[in-house]
Amino acid sequence: MLSPAEVDELVSAMKHPLDGTLVRVLAYGGLRIGEAFALQHQDFDASSHTVRVHRSVRDIGRSGGVGQFISCAGGKSVHE
């Protein structure tokens, strides 16, 4: 478990801003990497500051491509 200061340090070391966003989603949202990679635009609700997690990626290819999506039983919501 990283402290908020350690998360900020890690984010500042990222070369691409979206990598820092991913680190924050993983650190503060408690998502697994497959859940984070499966997120889509419609999963974010800015008005309620909520992310709906209802699927995961089973396999992430070596080329960086996303593999098969699987459904998460019941799903979960992450609130700010």
Sequence and secondary structure as in RCSB ss.txt:
>XXXX:A:sequence
MLSPAEVDELVSAMKHPLDGTLVRVLAYGGLRIGEAFALQHQDFDASSHTVRVHRSVRDIGRSGGVGQFISCAGG
KSVHE
>XXXX:A:secstr
   HHHHHHHHHT SSHHHHHHHHHHHHH   HHHHHH  GGGEETTTTEEEEEEEES B TTS B  EEEEEEE
EEEE 
